[in-house]
Amino acid sequence: MLADAFSARVDRADNADEAFEAAANDVYDLVLINRLFDVDRSEGTALIERLLTDATTRDTPVMLISNFPDAQEAATRLGAEPGFGKDALDAPATIEMLASLLTT
């Protein structure tokens, strides 16, 4: 969806350390973070906190992908952009939300 709607380059990371290193060493318009990492099941909110408190990454917008309202609340309390759930991935409202952060 990101590639189709925004011609976005999508880089994937298997864990928080890999994602942090990528964000620290490259420029991203947005970092999307799953509620739980697939590989080690670590919490995405821990990465959000790390990204938003580190001087090299704090200006990069981050967003949580989760269907759980409590997880979304926790992420926005940390400073993340309001996110969306996987079930809303292709919803027009999601694309509109992302359009404010991604260049086409």
MIKENU-718820 format. One record per residue: residue number from 1; x, y, z of N, C-alpha, C, O in turn. Coordinates in nm, 3 decimals, m for minus. Layout:
// residues N
+-------+---------+---------+---------+---------+---------+---------+---------+---------+---------+---------+---------+---------+
! vexba !    n_c1 !    n_c2 !    n_c3 !   ca_c1 !   ca_c2 !   ca_c3 !    c_c1 !    c_c2 !    c_c3 !    o_c1 !    o_c2 !    o_c3 !
+-------+---------+---------+---------+---------+---------+---------+---------+---------+---------+---------+---------+---------+
!   NUM !       X !       Y !       Z !       X !       Y !       Z !       X !       Y !       Z !       X !       Y !       Z !
...
+-------+---------+---------+---------+---------+---------+---------+---------+---------+---------+---------+---------+---------+
END
This chain:
// residues 104
+-------+---------+---------+---------+---------+---------+---------+---------+---------+---------+---------+---------+---------+
! vexba !    n_c1 !    n_c2 !    n_c3 !   ca_c1 !   ca_c2 !   ca_c3 !    c_c1 !    c_c2 !    c_c3 !    o_c1 !    o_c2 !    o_c3 !
+-------+---------+---------+---------+---------+---------+---------+---------+---------+---------+---------+---------+---------+
!     1 !   0.082 !  m0.118 !   0.000 !   0.000 !   0.000 !   0.000 !   0.087 !   0.125 !   0.000 !   0.059 !   0.219 !  m0.075 !
!     2 !   0.191 !   0.129 !   0.081 !   0.277 !   0.247 !   0.088 !   0.347 !   0.275 !  m0.044 !   0.358 !   0.390 !  m0.086 !
!     3 !   0.394 !   0.171 !  m0.107 !   0.460 !   0.187 !  m0.237 !   0.360 !   0.233 !  m0.343 !   0.391 !   0.320 !  m0.425 !
!     4 !   0.242 !   0.174 !  m0.342 !   0.141 !   0.209 !  m0.442 !   0.086 !   0.350 !  m0.423 !   0.077 !   0.426 !  m0.519 !
!     5 !   0.049 !   0.384 !  m0.302 !  m0.016 !   0.512 !  m0.277 !   0.080 !   0.630 !  m0.273 !   0.043 !   0.742 !  m0.309 !
!     6 !   0.205 !   0.604 !  m0.230 !   0.298 !   0.715 !  m0.209 !   0.433 !   0.699 !  m0.278 !   0.521 !   0.783 !  m0.261 !
!     7 !   0.449 !   0.594 !  m0.354 !   0.580 !   0.563 !  m0.413 !   0.689 !   0.560 !  m0.307 !   0.802 !   0.603 !  m0.330 !
!     8 !   0.653 !   0.511 !  m0.191 !   0.744 !   0.510 !  m0.075 !   0.840 !   0.392 !  m0.080 !   0.804 !   0.282 !  m0.123 !
!     9 !   0.961 !   0.417 !  m0.036 !   1.058 !   0.309 !  m0.014 !   1.027 !   0.252 !   0.124 !   1.011 !   0.328 !   0.221 !
!    10 !   1.019 !   0.123 !   0.133 !   0.989 !   0.058 !   0.261 !   1.107 !  m0.029 !   0.299 !   1.144 !  m0.121 !   0.227 !
!    11 !   1.168 !   0.002 !   0.413 !   1.274 !  m0.080 !   0.470 !   1.216 !  m0.156 !   0.588 !   1.136 !  m0.101 !   0.664 !
!    12 !   1.255 !  m0.279 !   0.603 !   1.202 !  m0.362 !   0.712 !   1.312 !  m0.390 !   0.814 !   1.430 !  m0.398 !   0.780 !
!    13 !   1.271 !  m0.405 !   0.938 !   1.363 !  m0.440 !   1.046 !   1.302 !  m0.553 !   1.126 !   1.181 !  m0.554 !   1.151 !
!    14 !   1.386 !  m0.647 !   1.168 !   1.337 !  m0.762 !   1.243 !   1.327 !  m0.738 !   1.393 !   1.257 !  m0.809 !   1.465 !
!    15 !   1.398 !  m0.635 !   1.441 !   1.395 !  m0.608 !   1.585 !   1.420 !  m0.460 !   1.609 !   1.453 !  m0.386 !   1.516 !
!    16 !   1.405 !  m0.418 !   1.733 !   1.416 !  m0.276 !   1.767 !   1.556 !  m0.221 !   1.741 !   1.569 !  m0.108 !   1.693 !
!    17 !   1.659 !  m0.296 !   1.772 !   1.795 !  m0.247 !   1.749 !   1.821 !  m0.222 !   1.601 !   1.880 !  m0.121 !   1.565 !
!    18 !   1.777 !  m0.313 !   1.518 !   1.793 !  m0.298 !   1.373 !   1.715 !  m0.176 !   1.323 !   1.765 !  m0.101 !   1.240 !
!    19 !   1.595 !  m0.158 !   1.373 !   1.514 !  m0.043 !   1.332 !   1.576 !   0.088 !   1.379 !   1.579 !   0.186 !   1.305 !
!    20 !   1.626 !   0.089 !   1.502 !   1.688 !   0.210 !   1.554 !   1.811 !   0.247 !   1.471 !   1.829 !   0.363 !   1.435 !
!    21 !   1.895 !   0.150 !   1.442 !   2.016 !   0.176 !   1.362 !   1.980 !   0.232 !   1.225 !   2.045 !   0.324 !   1.177 !
!    22 !   1.877 !   0.177 !   1.162 !   1.835 !   0.227 !   1.032 !   1.788 !   0.372 !   1.043 !   1.826 !   0.456 !   0.961 !
!    23 !   1.706 !   0.401 !   1.143 !   1.655 !   0.537 !   1.161 !   1.766 !   0.636 !   1.195 !   1.760 !   0.753 !   1.156 !
!    24 !   1.865 !   0.590 !   1.268 !   1.977 !   0.677 !   1.307 !   2.072 !   0.705 !   1.191 !   2.143 !   0.805 !   1.192 !
!    25 !   2.075 !   0.616 !   1.093 !   2.173 !   0.626 !   0.986 !   2.116 !   0.663 !   0.850 !   2.190 !   0.668 !   0.751 !
!    26 !   1.987 !   0.688 !   0.842 !   1.923 !   0.724 !   0.717 !   1.815 !   0.827 !   0.747 !   1.784 !   0.852 !   0.863 !
!    27 !   1.759 !   0.887 !   0.645 !   1.652 !   0.984 !   0.662 !   1.520 !   0.919 !   0.621 !   1.508 !   0.867 !   0.510 !
!    28 !   1.424 !   0.923 !   0.710 !   1.291 !   0.866 !   0.684 !   1.185 !   0.973 !   0.706 !   1.197 !   1.056 !   0.796 !
!    29 !   1.083 !   0.970 !   0.623 !   0.968 !   1.058 !   0.642 !   0.881 !   1.008 !   0.756 !   0.812 !   1.086 !   0.821 !
!    30 !   0.885 !   0.877 !   0.780 !   0.801 !   0.815 !   0.883 !   0.857 !   0.678 !   0.917 !   0.905 !   0.606 !   0.829 !
!    31 !   0.852 !   0.643 !   1.045 !   0.887 !   0.508 !   1.088 !   0.760 !   0.445 !   1.143 !   0.705 !   0.492 !   1.242 !
!    32 !   0.715 !   0.338 !   1.079 !   0.598 !   0.262 !   1.124 !   0.647 !   0.148 !   1.211 !   0.740 !   0.076 !   1.174 !
!    33 !   0.584 !   0.130 !   1.326 !   0.630 !   0.031 !   1.423 !   0.513 !  m0.057 !   1.464 !   0.408 !  m0.008 !   1.506 !
!    34 !   0.531 !  m0.188 !   1.451 !   0.429 !  m0.281 !   1.499 !   0.423 !  m0.279 !   1.651 !   0.522 !  m0.248 !   1.718 !
!    35 !   0.307 !  m0.310 !   1.705 !   0.290 !  m0.317 !   1.851 !   0.389 !  m0.415 !   1.910 !   0.447 !  m0.389 !   2.016 !
!    36 !   0.408 !  m0.528 !   1.843 !   0.505 !  m0.630 !   1.885 !   0.591 !  m0.666 !   1.764 !   0.540 !  m0.685 !   1.654 !
!    37 !   0.721 !  m0.675 !   1.787 !   0.809 !  m0.721 !   1.679 !   0.786 !  m0.870 !   1.657 !   0.772 !  m0.946 !   1.752 !
!    38 !   0.781 !  m0.909 !   1.532 !   0.754 !  m1.048 !   1.496 !   0.860 !  m1.144 !   1.548 !   0.828 !  m1.254 !   1.595 !
!    39 !   0.985 !  m1.105 !   1.541 !   1.094 !  m1.197 !   1.571 !   1.109 !  m1.222 !   1.721 !   1.108 !  m1.337 !   1.766 !
!    40 !   1.123 !  m1.113 !   1.799 !   1.150 !  m1.133 !   1.942 !   1.032 !  m1.095 !   2.032 !   1.042 !  m1.107 !   2.154 !
!    41 !   0.921 !  m1.051 !   1.972 !   0.799 !  m1.015 !   2.046 !   0.819 !  m0.897 !   2.141 !   0.740 !  m0.879 !   2.233 !
!    42 !   0.924 !  m0.817 !   2.119 !   0.945 !  m0.700 !   2.204 !   0.841 !  m0.593 !   2.169 !   0.787 !  m0.590 !   2.058 !
!    43 !   0.816 !  m0.505 !   2.265 !   0.714 !  m0.400 !   2.252 !   0.759 !  m0.287 !   2.160 !   0.870 !  m0.234 !   2.174 !
!    44 !   0.674 !  m0.252 !   2.068 !   0.704 !  m0.141 !   1.978 !   0.712 !  m0.008 !   2.050 !   0.785 !   0.081 !   2.006 !
!    45 !   0.637 !   0.007 !   2.159 !   0.641 !   0.134 !   2.232 !   0.779 !   0.162 !   2.291 !   0.816 !   0.278 !   2.308 !
!    46 !   0.854 !   0.059 !   2.323 !   0.990 !   0.081 !   2.373 !   1.077 !   0.143 !   2.264 !   1.159 !   0.230 !   2.293 !
!    47 !   1.059 !   0.101 !   2.141 !   1.132 !   0.161 !   2.030 !   1.086 !   0.304 !   2.007 !   1.168 !   0.392 !   1.980 !
!    48 !   0.957 !   0.328 !   2.016 !   0.906 !   0.465 !   2.000 !   0.972 !   0.557 !   2.102 !   1.019 !   0.665 !   2.066 !
!    49 !   0.975 !   0.515 !   2.225 !   1.038 !   0.597 !   2.330 !   1.185 !   0.621 !   2.299 !   1.235 !   0.733 !   2.314 !
!    50 !   1.254 !   0.518 !   2.258 !   1.397 !   0.530 !   2.225 !   1.420 !   0.626 !   2.110 !   1.508 !   0.712 !   2.116 !
!    51 !   1.340 !   0.613 !   2.004 !   1.354 !   0.700 !   1.887 !   1.326 !   0.846 !   1.921 !   1.396 !   0.936 !   1.874 !
!    52 !   1.223 !   0.869 !   2.003 !   1.182 !   1.006 !   2.030 !   1.263 !   1.074 !   2.140 !   1.247 !   1.194 !   2.163 !
!    53 !   1.348 !   1.000 !   2.207 !   1.433 !   1.062 !   2.309 !   1.579 !   1.071 !   2.266 !   1.659 !   1.136 !   2.334 !
!    54 !   1.614 !   1.010 !   2.156 !   1.752 !   1.016 !   2.107 !   1.769 !   1.138 !   2.016 !   1.685 !   1.164 !   1.930 !
!    55 !   1.877 !   1.210 !   2.035 !   1.901 !   1.333 !   1.958 !   1.907 !   1.309 !   1.807 !   1.867 !   1.397 !   1.730 !
!    56 !   1.954 !   1.194 !   1.763 !   1.967 !   1.169 !   1.619 !   1.836 !   1.130 !   1.552 !   1.826 !   1.139 !   1.430 !
!    57 !   1.737 !   1.087 !   1.628 !   1.614 !   1.035 !   1.567 !   1.487 !   1.105 !   1.615 !   1.379 !   1.077 !   1.563 !
!    58 !   1.497 !   1.193 !   1.711 !   1.376 !   1.249 !   1.773 !   1.289 !   1.332 !   1.679 !   1.171 !   1.354 !   1.708 !
!    59 !   1.344 !   1.380 !   1.569 !   1.264 !   1.460 !   1.476 !   1.196 !   1.377 !   1.367 !   1.121 !   1.431 !   1.286 !
!    60 !   1.222 !   1.247 !   1.366 !   1.158 !   1.159 !   1.268 !   1.021 !   1.117 !   1.320 !   1.012 !   1.061 !   1.429 !
!    61 !   0.914 !   1.142 !   1.246 !   0.782 !   1.099 !   1.291 !   0.775 !   0.946 !   1.303 !   0.829 !   0.874 !   1.220 !
!    62 !   0.709 !   0.901 !   1.407 !   0.688 !   0.758 !   1.427 !   0.539 !   0.733 !   1.447 !   0.465 !   0.821 !   1.493 !
!    63 !   0.496 !   0.613 !   1.413 !   0.355 !   0.577 !   1.422 !   0.344 !   0.429 !   1.456 !   0.417 !   0.346 !   1.402 !
!    64 !   0.253 !   0.397 !   1.546 !   0.231 !   0.258 !   1.586 !   0.123 !   0.195 !   1.498 !   0.022 !   0.257 !   1.466 !
!    65 !   0.147 !   0.070 !   1.460 !   0.047 !  m0.010 !   1.391 !  m0.009 !  m0.108 !   1.492 !   0.059 !  m0.201 !   1.535 !
!    66 !  m0.134 !  m0.085 !   1.530 !  m0.199 !  m0.172 !   1.628 !  m0.350 !  m0.150 !   1.622 !  m0.397 !  m0.038 !   1.607 !
!    67 !  m0.424 !  m0.260 !   1.636 !  m0.569 !  m0.251 !   1.643 !  m0.618 !  m0.220 !   1.784 !  m0.737 !  m0.198 !   1.805 !
!    68 !  m0.527 !  m0.218 !   1.882 !  m0.566 !  m0.200 !   2.022 !  m0.562 !  m0.053 !   2.062 !  m0.456 !   0.008 !   2.058 !
!    69 !  m0.676 !   0.005 !   2.101 !  m0.680 !   0.146 !   2.140 !  m0.584 !   0.180 !   2.254 !  m0.526 !   0.288 !   2.254 !
!    70 !  m0.567 !   0.090 !   2.351 !  m0.477 !   0.120 !   2.462 !  m0.332 !   0.130 !   2.415 !  m0.255 !   0.211 !   2.467 !
!    71 !  m0.293 !   0.049 !   2.318 !  m0.158 !   0.057 !   2.263 !  m0.140 !   0.187 !   2.185 !  m0.035 !   0.250 !   2.193 !
!    72 !  m0.241 !   0.228 !   2.110 !  m0.236 !   0.354 !   2.037 !  m0.223 !   0.472 !   2.134 !  m0.145 !   0.564 !   2.111 !
!    73 !  m0.300 !   0.468 !   2.242 !  m0.291 !   0.573 !   2.345 !  m0.152 !   0.581 !   2.405 !  m0.097 !   0.690 !   2.421 !
!    74 !  m0.096 !   0.467 !   2.438 !   0.039 !   0.464 !   2.496 !   0.140 !   0.525 !   2.399 !   0.229 !   0.599 !   2.440 !
!    75 !   0.127 !   0.493 !   2.272 !   0.221 !   0.544 !   2.172 !   0.208 !   0.695 !   2.157 !   0.309 !   0.765 !   2.151 !
!    76 !   0.087 !   0.746 !   2.151 !   0.070 !   0.891 !   2.135 !   0.112 !   0.965 !   2.261 !   0.161 !   1.077 !   2.252 !
!    77 !   0.095 !   0.905 !   2.377 !   0.146 !   0.968 !   2.501 !   0.297 !   0.983 !   2.497 !   0.352 !   1.077 !   2.555 !
!    78 !   0.365 !   0.892 !   2.429 !   0.510 !   0.900 !   2.414 !   0.553 !   1.002 !   2.309 !   0.670 !   1.040 !   2.303 !
!    79 !   0.458 !   1.047 !   2.227 !   0.490 !   1.145 !   2.125 !   0.474 !   1.097 !   1.983 !   0.505 !   1.169 !   1.888 !
!    80 !   0.426 !   0.974 !   1.966 !   0.404 !   0.920 !   1.831 !   0.285 !   0.988 !   1.765 !   0.195 !   1.040 !   1.832 !
!    81 !   0.286 !   0.986 !   1.634 !   0.170 !   1.031 !   1.558 !   0.057 !   0.932 !   1.582 !   0.084 !   0.814 !   1.607 !
!    82 !  m0.068 !   0.975 !   1.575 !  m0.179 !   0.879 !   1.585 !  m0.165 !   0.773 !   1.477 !  m0.141 !   0.805 !   1.360 !
!    83 !  m0.179 !   0.647 !   1.515 !  m0.158 !   0.537 !   1.422 !  m0.286 !   0.471 !   1.376 !  m0.394 !   0.528 !   1.385 !
!    84 !  m0.270 !   0.350 !   1.327 !  m0.383 !   0.274 !   1.273 !  m0.358 !   0.127 !   1.296 !  m0.246 !   0.086 !   1.327 !
!    85 !  m0.462 !   0.049 !   1.280 !  m0.451 !  m0.096 !   1.295 !  m0.434 !  m0.164 !   1.161 !  m0.463 !  m0.106 !   1.056 !
!    86 !  m0.387 !  m0.287 !   1.165 !  m0.368 !  m0.362 !   1.041 !  m0.498 !  m0.379 !   0.966 !  m0.499 !  m0.387 !   0.843 !
!    87 !  m0.609 !  m0.385 !   1.039 !  m0.738 !  m0.402 !   0.972 !  m0.780 !  m0.277 !   0.895 !  m0.873 !  m0.283 !   0.814 !
!    88 !  m0.714 !  m0.164 !   0.920 !  m0.746 !  m0.039 !   0.851 !  m0.639 !   0.000 !   0.749 !  m0.637 !   0.113 !   0.701 !
!    89 !  m0.551 !  m0.092 !   0.718 !  m0.437 !  m0.062 !   0.632 !  m0.478 !   0.003 !   0.500 !  m0.416 !   0.100 !   0.458 !
!    90 !  m0.580 !  m0.049 !   0.435 !  m0.621 !   0.003 !   0.305 !  m0.738 !   0.101 !   0.311 !  m0.793 !   0.139 !   0.208 !
!    91 !  m0.776 !   0.142 !   0.430 !  m0.889 !   0.233 !   0.446 !  m0.853 !   0.373 !   0.395 !  m0.740 !   0.419 !   0.415 !
!    92 !  m0.947 !   0.439 !   0.331 !  m0.921 !   0.575 !   0.284 !  m0.873 !   0.669 !   0.396 !  m0.789 !   0.756 !   0.372 !
!    93 !  m0.927 !   0.653 !   0.516 !  m0.885 !   0.739 !   0.628 !  m0.738 !   0.717 !   0.663 !  m0.670 !   0.812 !   0.701 !
!    94 !  m0.690 !   0.594 !   0.651 !  m0.549 !   0.566 !   0.678 !  m0.461 !   0.631 !   0.574 !  m0.358 !   0.691 !   0.608 !
!    95 !  m0.499 !   0.620 !   0.450 !  m0.420 !   0.681 !   0.342 !  m0.419 !   0.833 !   0.359 !  m0.316 !   0.897 !   0.339 !
!    96 !  m0.531 !   0.891 !   0.397 !  m0.538 !   1.034 !   0.422 !  m0.447 !   1.074 !   0.539 !  m0.378 !   1.175 !   0.532 !
!    97 !  m0.447 !   0.994 !   0.645 !  m0.363 !   1.020 !   0.761 !  m0.215 !   1.016 !   0.720 !  m0.137 !   1.103 !   0.759 !
!    98 !  m0.178 !   0.916 !   0.645 !  m0.039 !   0.901 !   0.602 !   0.002 !   1.010 !   0.504 !   0.119 !   1.049 !   0.500 !
!    99 !  m0.091 !   1.060 !   0.426 !  m0.060 !   1.162 !   0.327 !  m0.005 !   1.289 !   0.391 !   0.073 !   1.362 !   0.329 !
!   100 !  m0.044 !   1.315 !   0.514 !   0.006 !   1.435 !   0.581 !   0.153 !   1.422 !   0.619 !   0.218 !   1.522 !   0.648 !
!   101 !   0.206 !   1.299 !   0.618 !   0.344 !   1.274 !   0.658 !   0.435 !   1.229 !   0.544 !   0.556 !   1.246 !   0.551 !
!   102 !   0.376 !   1.172 !   0.441 !   0.456 !   1.115 !   0.332 !   0.445 !   1.200 !   0.207 !   0.338 !   1.251 !   0.174 !
!   103 !   0.556 !   1.213 !   0.139 !   0.554 !   1.287 !   0.014 !   0.521 !   1.192 !  m0.100 !   0.557 !   1.074 !  m0.096 !
!   104 !   0.454 !   1.241 !  m0.198 !   0.419 !   1.157 !  m0.312 !   0.512 !   1.180 !  m0.428 !   0.497 !   1.117 !  m0.533 !
+-------+---------+---------+---------+---------+---------+---------+---------+---------+---------+---------+---------+---------+
END
